[in-house]
Amino acid sequence: MTPALWQVTSRQWRTHRLRVAMTTLGIALGVAVFFAVRTANAALLDSLTLTVERLAGKSTLEVTAGETGFPEETLDTVRATPGVQLAEPVIEVIVHTAFQDEGNLLILGVDTTGDQQLRQYEFDRSQSQIGDPLTYLADPRSILLSQAFADRHGLHIGDHLPLFTSHGKMDFTVQGLFKPTGVGEVFGGNIAVMDIYSAQTVFGRGHNFDRIDLMNTPAVPVEELQKSLHARLPAGIEVMRPEMAGQALANAVTAMRLGMLITSFIALLVGVYIIFNSFTIAVNQRWKEIGILRAIGVERGKINAMFMGEAAIMGVVGSGLGIAVGYYLASGANRVMGSVAASVYGIVSTAVAPRLHADLVLTSLALGVAASLGGAWFPARAASYLDPILALHNIEARQRESAVGFGRTALGITLLAISMLLIQYSPSGVGLVFEFSYAALMLLGLTILLPTLVHWAARAIRPAMDFVGGSEGALAVDAMIQSPRRSAATVGALMVGLMFVFSTASYIQSYKHMIDRWTREMLNADLVVATSTLLRSTSYHFSEDLGNRIAALPEVQRVENVRFTIVPYRDDTAAIAAQDMDGFLARSANAVLGGNRKTVNDLLPRGQGVLVSKNFAARWRARVGDRVHLNTPTGALDLPILGLVEDYRSDKGTIFLDRAVYKHFWKDDAVDFVDITLKPGESPPAVKQEIQRLTAGSEHAIVYTNSEFRNWIGSLVDTFFILNYMQLVVAVIVAVVGIANTLIISVAERRREFGIVRAIGGYCSQIRRMVLLEAFSISVVGVIVGAIAALFNIQFMSHTVSTILAGYDVPFYFPWKLILEAFPAVIAVSLLAGWIPARHAMQVPVIEAIGYE
Amino acid sequence: MIELTDVTRSYGTGSAVLALKNISLSVGAAERVAVMGPSGSGKSTLLNLICGLDEPTTGSVKVDGVELSGLTDDGRTRLRREKIGMIFQTFNLLPTLTALENVALPLRLQGLSKKDAEGRASSMLSHVGLKGRVIHRPDELSGGERQRVAIARALIFRPPLLLGDEPTGNLDSHTGAEILRLLDDLQQEYQSTLLMVTHNAEAAGYCNRVITLHDGEIVNDVPCGAAVARGQG
């Protein structure tokens, strides 16, 4: 931009401060949400990495086997491998303390003597080491506590700490305290250490370890040692670098992170619409100025550069502002993500405050400026191609827009059709970039069609607006009919916001319908006893003894012990639901889809086949008759798929296996759920009370009746969708800012129109009515266009997004009710957003406005 | 019809600009008055005061016997709508409305039904010679046609006072003459008072009185011979 044109720009900005501020705010809002989400995402990853680092200590490799652990003989094999300097076994358990109002405690079961070479425990100064090492080792109920946890509960060395173990409530003796550094930082300081063999006993691990942390000798490189360990250990046991364990945790929360990422891009996209809108209006306002500049010899390129330069400056300022605001928003987003990671995925993390990542700052700045330039591109181009003779004419002489031409409409429809075909027929797993390009194509098609949609929607509501709002109503809609491109950007911002709201709501609704059907067909035991109020506990389990005690109750007909855990599968993971298949088939035979009923009944209870969930089948393109190959800690297990079932507990898919087979191959008899079928006529609430009495003071057991269990699953689904609800809030806020922005800009643009109406006898109140009716018509057209856009986006979400996030399709459900409910809500919000602009419009000085062009 | 007494209008504070200085003026019913003078002489300020878009710093402005300073903003708006028709140099039509809708707009703002308002607007457009152009928008009309639409809009209430701000200023001489003849005919038909600000001597020639302003003061107020002669003829 030349200095002379910069002078023109700066004067324009001074004159139209509000427009410049609203435009900058539009981009700032988009960048703020983007930056906050990305920073919170990074903080979550930092948190997971820090947790893994602290827990891993100086170890260079980890030996694991998913959540199930592996036999302790593996330690001998590892220690005997050349190049292993130190190998220490670990058991990790999150237990419920018996303190009131206290959450969970992470217990590390380690061989304390050897482990101090790996991990940093800073024991209390008064305790140079563990109080009395001999007592500590001799007493299986010895425990070492973090100073932070001990301080919170006033615990000292020698005091007792009550904990729920697999064998009931037990008191442990505090034998040492370590400081809140190193390991002590993990899990907010709620961490304790105990002897690994004691942990095996009290937490029902049998003769298994969860992990072996090891260090290589300097002579043997880590990669070489990793290869030789792989060669020596069974295929079901993984050897990885600790940082890869952090990555594995991050992968487990991919769905949540993806969801947040989508939100951030939506916010940025709405920002683009706001910029587009603002620049389109700026070009309209500066029509005559552009004509004069062209008339006095300013080249097209320079006009274009002037507008693009303005966009770049607004982009930089807006992005800077957005980054600053986003940094503060990140703390809130971080808390929500951490909470969902813990409650839905059961992931332990360490509180990490969001940091300012230079690469994120640069990315956000670049994206903000790019969004600003992208939004300003077409208006700037239109300005540079303006015919100077026409531009110098009066406002009445301006040509009408040709935004609703056949070519444009045909292109928009074609792009939409291509995107729908890709969504419907392209294979899954082709990559996120490809899959999200379907949505990009769809949005591009909708954006190209927007002026047409706005034009026709406005025409459709004009008679009603004329009837209800009189001349002011007609005037409000006429602007949209005559200049659909000018209104399109605002309606576009609203369209994207509402499309997102409608399609997300549809997705949630479909999902809930599915979950409801699943819980009715599959989770139909009369009572369920669970280890946690979360979906499951990854480390606290019941012993089979609990099932036996419950089975002994006279009201109980049948008890099924269920182990639900995550195991490695191919290059990813899968869930295993190991249970007594006789009992399962007795309750849920009708839920089995495909396959031969007799074969299922014959082979499944004998452990000669498995059922897989539909999302497992979709993820791995598996069919009935195919074989599932599992690498277990004790060797390979290869079984045919006998049938499919619906199960939504894991987004990676679930394999249903007979419990006896699982126990044999995984050497694990832990229990996560106890499904109870009562004798006919028995009352579930009464038996629930009896089981609560039975487990009181021993197990940390949550007992649900069938309806409570289904409600509980529903509430967990709501917890998972908390992020989507946040997305809805973001979409609505951005849409409201879009409406307010448009109306403020529109009032500035229509000063002359208001002046004329006032000059020929229009009251101030009629001017206010005109602005509010414009807000009303924008919102009505926005809801109509948003609903049309949602129709396409629901297809994308229920098919492509669902497959990416959960591994399966959800049924298409069009949220008619919500759309109808949205009308009054959006109209009310629009009228609120339009109130201040309407007051501004009333104060337009008539004489000045009539002379204003 | 118009009564100005010691009207002063100044802008700004301190060394304020005096746009009008102690103007007193009386215009009778059905009179045709041209207000002339160089740029900055106060012509447009005078017009704005008479139509109630502006308020005098001191003095009194009466239109059809109503003291404007005693009216609220809504009262002045009502007076402007019902008793004053305004014609502008730049036409000031709403670009998104058709000719018919532009003319019907004041009636609809008054609360008339669309059907009635457009019926009356259609007759008025026929009256100004635009029968075949009613559904055209301003950008589809010539300059002369746009000014005819503006005149039709100004006369839709048959106002007793017609104010023109350089009504031929944006038109070529041939079209300008046509518009002046139309105004002349309509003024005679409706017996409205016409007060027209103009630089154009030919336009002033259609009036029977010419007031000349200079630096905010009336320096000349004389009958116009041609018009008087034509009126007598």
Interface residues (C-beta under 8 A of the other chain):
Chain A: N394 I395 E396 A397 R398 Q399 R400 D466 G470 S471 E472 A474 L475 D478 A479 I481 Q482 S483 R752 E753 G755 I756 V757 R758 A759 I760 G761 G762 Y763 C764 S765 Q766 V846 I847 I850
Chain B: N48 C51 L53 D54 D73 D74 T77 R78 R80 R81 E82 M86 F88 T90 F91 N92 L93 L94 P95 T96 L97 E101 A104 L105 P106 R108 L109 Q110 G111 K114 A117 R137 P138 D139 L141 R146 R153 A154 N170
